[in-house]
């Protein structure tokens, strides 16, 4: 078989999976259109993700705007630090992603290098556009966010979101109320995100507009090893490539999630649970286990606020190991950052089982004197005193940036024992973040196959039935003698059951089979003259090309069971 990437992209364009966007004006790198079959396949993958996170895990989905005001991204750190390293080729003047050029030239860990160090490494590397040796170049940061203005006159700065996560963080207090003020809880979101990539050259792997599916699971910081359903995945095993193994140049090691947590390989049960769930979901949509691994971030690449980070990587014939899902324990960084920037507390009150008696030293201000003396500032002074620790010569309080000294004769200090019924805590966040477009490409690439049928080469997309855009094709052997009418009735019966069926009466049966094989339709129903005698049809399996006879009245139920995997084809009749 020739280059799989070229074959997949040629088929994808020809059969309506993926098209270059605005092609009639000259396609722009980093943007794609999903054609009729691609859009259907993508929706199926998204809905399988929903089955795992919304239906099974019980995390409700929300939908936030794709544009947010600048303050959101100041708090998140994107305005100050969301940048890639860029350089310009001195020969063709093309702007290039510096670490990608370096890695293409054999430089290890280029993404973690400082600008000066990376510039030195690039001197002997070739430009990805003109293939000239770069020589001396400058490396500098390029912020990846698309900036816009909200309203007329550019009075308010906004950005297209670079991830869906921030919408869920800023909605935290609303979500907390929705979940009745109890931890743990989660929210999920599927939608578009935008990153102004410097030089996207990897098709669906690196896009400027892409779809993310993210979950933010809010957990008590002391209970991350108490996942209520951890037993579901405790014995689930998969290959894990730890940062220690990477540093030693070793291969991934297969272990169970229980082993990974017990040995400290994965930080806690919550993170291990979603690593395993991700593995199950990716294999469900058709990713081959032998082409899937989970790689732990190296210490120097892990975000400073994260306890632990893992990437689900899928091996591509063209691009090597491709990060497709990121899983991170983000601690309480995001909620603290938004609380500080917005002034809105993002805490949960955790009630103790029994009240705790705690000694407390309290400042009781002389309100009459302070009220008269400070007037408009008195209320804020009272609040500040309540949080202050008294000294011998009085207390200094900060009121709107002004330091005010309150002498000891204007307050009384009381020592008392109080009942504390609970505490306010800032939850930690465990985040699985899925790149839907990369998942779609991996499904396309791994589904592509060529074999021999009737002495000819057959191109077949071996999609898992649950992600195939067309789930069953219905063919009348002839378009006469009522065979076409029966076939149309069967097609409509499938539609009523929510099964995507395509009626096709054009050309010879063999040619119709090949058309459906090429777009990955897993099953085909043929109505022939025996159908009129015994109310049965031929049901054909795409992969084995085997056929069985099935009663018409059993077809919708049989197809539903075949699509969800409850029944194997050999047991279909």
N, C-alpha and C positions, 0 to 999 in steps of 0.2 A: 504494500500500500504506500502511496506517495505521502507527502507532507499532510498530516491530519488537519492542521490548522487551515491550510489552503482549501482542502476538500470540504471541511465543515463550513467555512465562510462562503464558499461558492454555492453549496447547497442551501445555506441559510438565506442568502440573497435571492436565489432562484425560486425557492419554494415559500418565501414569505415569513421567515423567522426574524431576520435582522436586516435592516436596510441602512445605508448611509443617510443621515438626516439632510433635508433640503438639497438633495442630490442635484436637482436641476440648476441650482445656483453655484454648485461646487461645494462638496461636503466639507464640514468643519471638524477637525480632529477633536475627539473627546465627547462627541454627541452621537447617539444612534436613535433610530426609529425601530420599534418592535412592530413587525408586520402582523397580519391576522393570526398566524400560527404561533409566532413568538410571544405575542401579547397573551394568548390563551395559555401557553405553557408557563409564562411568568406568573399569571394569576393562580394557576394550580400550585406552583411552588409557594407563593405567598399564603395561600389558604392552608397548605400543609403546615406551614410555620404557625399559622393561627390555631390549627388543630392542637399543636403541641403546647403553645403558650396561653392561648385564651380558653380553649375548651378544657384541656387536660390540667393545666396549671392553675387556671382560674384567674388569670391576670387580665383585667379589662383593657380594651384598646381605647386610646384617645387619639385625637387628631389636632395638631397645632399648626399655625401658619408657617409657611416656609420662609417668611421674612420676619425678622425681629429687630427691635430697636437696639441701638449700640450698647446700652447699659448691660444687656444680657450677655454680650460677648466680651465686654470689659471684665465682668465678673468671672466668666468661664476661662479667661486667659487667652481667648482666640485673637483679640485685637492686638495684644502685645506680642504673642508668641506663636501664632499658627502660621509658620512659614517653612518653606522648603529651601534647600541650598541650590542656588542657580549660578550659572556661568554663561558667558557668551563666546561662541566660537570666533576667534580672530580672523578666520578665513571666510566663512560663509555668513557670519553675523547672526546665525541662528542661536536663540536662547535655549539652554539645555538644563535638564535636571542634573546637577553636578554629581550627586552620589550614584545615580543610575549610570552615568558615563563611566565613573570610576569602577563600579562593580562589573560593568561590561569589559573593562580593561584588566580584570583580575584582582582588583584591590579589595581586600577583605574588610568588612565592618565599616564601609565608607560612610554610612548614614550616621555613625556616632562620632566621626572626626570633627574637629574644629575647622573653621573656614580656611585658616592659613595652611594647616596640615593637608586638607583636602585639595587645595589649590596646587600644592607641591606634587601630590600624587597624580593629579590630572595632567601634568606636563607631558607625560609619555603616552597618554591615552588618545584614542581617535574620536573625532566628532561623530556623533550618531547620524548626522545629516550628510556631511560631505566626505567623511572618512579621512580627513586630514589630521595629522598629529596636532593636538591643541597647543602645546608649548606653554608659554606663560599666560595664565588667565587669573582673573579675580573671581573669588567666590563670595556671594552675598545672599542675604535672605530675601525671599519673595513671599509676601503674605497671600495666602490662597483664597481668601474670602472675596466674594463678589459684593462690592459696596454699592448702595443705592441711596435714594432720599425718599423719605416718607412725607407725602403731602407737597403742596406747591412751595416754591421758594427755597427748597433744600433746607428747611428749618430743622428737620429731625433726620439724623443719619440712621440708616438701617443697613442690614446685611442679609443676603440670602444665607440660610443656615448651612453650616458645614457638616452638621450631624443632627439627628432628630432628638438626641438625648436632652438638650437644654430645655426644650419645651416641657418635658416631664419633671425636670428639677424645679423650674419656676412655678409649676402647678402643684408643688408638693403639699402645701397646706390644704388645698382643695381635695387632693387625692386622699390625704390623711383623714379628712372629715368623711369622705365617701366610704372609706374602709373602717369607719366607726372608731377612729383613733387607736387602732391596734396594729402592732407589728406581729409578724412580717406581712408586707403587702407589696404588690408590684403593679406597674403599668407598662403597657407596650404601645409601640407606634410603628407603622409602616408608612414610609413616604419618601419624597424626593429630598436629596441633599445636594449641595453644590460646592465644588472646589475648583478654583481656577488653575488647574494643573499647568505646569510650565510647558511640557512637551509630551503630551500623551501619545504613545506610539504602540500601545498594546491592545488595540481594539476594545473589547468589552471589559478587559481587565482594569483599565484605567480611564475613567470617564470624568468629564467636568460636571455632568448632571447624572446622578445615579440614585438608585433606590436602596434605602437601608431598612432593616427590620431590627428594632432594638427593644430590649426589655431592661427596665430599671427595677431591681428588687431591693426594697428597703428593709434592712435587718437590724435587730438589736446588736450592737458591737460585741457584746459578750456571749451571743448565742449563734455565732456563725458555724459552730460545730454541732448545732442541734437542728439540722434540717428535718422537718417533720416527716418527710417521705424519702429520706436518704436510703433506706433499705431497698427501694426500687432499683437503685444503681450501685449498691455496695459491692456486688459481685460482677459488675459490668467491667470488662477488660478491653484495653485498647493500647496502641503504641503511644508512649509519651517520650518526647525528646526534651530532657531537662537542660537548663543552662550549663550545668556541670558537664554533661555529656557533650554538649556543643563545644565547650572549651577544650575538651580532651579529644575531639574529633571522632567520638563514638556514635553508634547508631541508636535509634529510639528503642526503648525497652517496653515490652507489653506488661501491664500490671492492672490489677483491679482498682476501682476507686477507693475501696477500703484500705488497700495497701498504700495507695498514693497519699491518703490523708494521714494514716498512721506513721508513715516514714517522713512526713513533712515535705513530700515532693509537691503536692498541691496544698495551698495554705489552709483550706478549711473545707467542710462538707458542702457548704453552699456552692463554692466555686467548682468543686469536683462534681457535684450533681449536674450543673449546667454544661460542664465539659462532656459528661456522658450523654446527656440529653442531645447535645449538638451532634455527637457522633451518631446517635440513633437516627436523628432527623436527616442528616446528610446521606446516610446509607439508604434511608427510606426513599429519597428522591432519585436514587440511582447512582450515587457516588460509590465506586468500588473500594472496599476496605483497604486493599493493598495500595491504593493511591491516595490514602488519607492518613495524616499524622497530626499530632498536637505538639506544638513547639512552645516551650517556655521562653519568655523574653529574657534576654541577657540583662544583667544588672544595669549596664550602661544605657540600654534602650528602654527600660521600663520607666513609665511616668513616675515622677518623684513622689506623687501622692498615693501610688498604688502599692498594695501589699503583695500582689501576685498577678501576673498576666500570662495568658496562653493564647496562641493563635491556632485555629484549625487551618491547616494548609493542605491543599489539594494539588497533586502533581499533574502538571500539564505537559504534553509532548513538546509544545513550543516554548513555554515560559518557565518550566521547572516548577518548583514548589511555590504556590501562590497563596498568600494569606487571604482567607475567605471569610472567616469569623474571628472576631476578637473577644476574648472573655477576660474580664478584669474585676478584681476587688478594688474599687475606687475609694475605699474608706469613706470618710465624711467630708472630703475635700469640696465637692460641688455644692452641697447644701450650706456649708460654712461660707463659701465664697459668695453665694447669692444672698445669704442672710446679711453678710457684711455690706454688700453693695446696695441692697434694697432697703435695709433697715427692718426687714420682716423676719421674726424668729422662725426657724425651721427645725423645730424640736418636737418630740413626742413625750407626753407625760407618762411615766411608768410608775404605776402604783405599787407600793410594797405590800407583801402579804400581811404584815403587821406593821403598825406605825413604829418608827424608831425615835427614841428619846435622844436628843442631841443638845449639848450645851451651846448657847448662843449669846454673844455680846451685842447688844443693840444700842444704837444711838437714838435718844428721844430728843428732838429739837425743841427749843423754846419758840413755839410757832408765833406767839404774839409778838415777840421782839423781832424775830427774823422776818416775819410777814411785813411788819411796818418798815423795817430797814431796807429790805431788798425788793419788796413789792412784786413786780412782774416776774422776777427771777426766783421768787420764794419757792414755788412749786417744784421747780427743777432742782433747787438746792436741797429740799426735803428728800427728793428721790435719790440724789447723789449721796446724801448723808447715810441713807439706809444701807448703801453698799460699801461704806467707808470703814476704815479701821482707825480708831482714835489714837492720837499721840498725846504726849504730855502737854504740849503747847497748843493743841487744837487739831483741826482737820483742814486739809486743802482739798477742795472739790473742783471738778472741771465742769463748767456750764457753758456749752456752745463754744468751746475752745478757750474760755477765760478761766483762769485759776483764781478761785475766791477762798480766802482764809477765814475759817469760822473758829473763833476763840472758844476755849472750853467752858466759859461761863454762859454760852448760848445753847448748850445742850447738856443732857444727862446721859450717863452710860449705865445701862442695866444689864446684869448677867442673869440669864434665865435658862430653864430647861424647856424645850419645845418638842412637840410631836411632829415629826416629818413623815408625811404619808406617801411620799414618792419623790421622784426627781425627773427633771427634764433632760432628755438625752438627744443628741443628734445622731440619727441612724447612719449606718454604713450602707454602701450601695454596691451590689454585685451586678455587673452589666455584661450580658451576652449581646454582641453587636454583629449582625449578619449583613454581608454584602450580597444583595439579591442578584445583581447583574453578574457578579463573578460566579455565583452558584448556577445561574442560567448557562453561562459559557461552559462551566465544567460539565454540566448535564449534557449539553450539545456535543462536546468533544468526546466524552466517554461513551455516549450512545452511538456514535458513528462507527459503522462497520461495513465491510464488504465480504460477501461470500458468493457461492455459485448456486444458481437455481436454473434447472432446465438447460444446463450447458452454457449459461451466460452469467456474467458478473452481476450480482445483485447488490445495490446500495441500500442499506437498511439502517434506520435509526432505532436502536434498541432501548427506547425509553421505558422506564418503569411505567406500568399502566396508569398509575396515579398522577403522572405528570404529562402524559401524552396529550397533545392539544385536541386531536380527534381520537375518541376512545373506541369507536367501532364504525366500520364502513358497511353499508348495505348495498348489495348488488342484485339486481334481477338478471338471471341468465340471459333472458331475452326481453325486449320491450314490447311484448305482445302476449296474447293468450292470458291476460290478467296477472302475469308474473310481476310486472311493474307496479300494479295496484297493491299487491300483497307486500312488496318490498317497501312501498311508501307507507303503508299502514304500520309495518314493523318499525320503520324509522321514526314515525310519530309516537309510537309506544315507548321507544327509548327516550325521546325528548320529554315525554310526560314524567318519566322517572329521573330526569336530570342528567341523563347520559348524553354526551355530545356525540351524535351519530351523523354521518355524512352519506347521503344517497348518491350513488354514481352508476349511471347506465351507459357511459361513453367508452366504446372500444371493447376489445376482447377481454375476457375475464383475467387472463394472465397479465395483460397490460394494466388492468385496474389494480390487481394485487401489487404490482411493482410500484405504482404511484403511491399507494397507501403505505407500503413498506418504507419508501423513501421519506415520508413525513412522520414515520414512527407509529402509525395506527396499530395498536396491539392485536386487534381482532377484526375479522371480517365475516359477514353473514351473506351467504349466497342463496337466493330463492330460485329453485329449479322446478322441473316438471314433477318430481317426486313430492314436492311441497304440496301440490294440489291434491295429491292422493292421500298423504298421511300427516299433513300439517307439521312436518319437520323441515328444518333448513340445515345447510352445511355451515358449521362454525369453524373458522380457520384461525390458527395461532400464528402470529407474525414470525416469531423466532424459530420455531421448529418446522413451520409450514405444514404441520399435521392438521387433520380435519376430523370433526366428529359431527354426528347428527343430533340436533337438539330440537325439542318440541317448541313451537312458536310461543305457546303460552308461558313457557319457562324462561324465555330469552331475557327479559329485563332483569329478573332476579338473578339469573346465572351470570349475566354481564356485571352486575353490581358486585357480586362476590368475587369474580375474577379481577375486577379493577382494584378492589381494596385488599386483595391478596388472601381472602378467606378460603378460596378454593383454587386448587391447581388445575391447569388446563386438562390434564389427563383424567381428572375427576369431573369434568364439566357436564358430561352427559348422564 
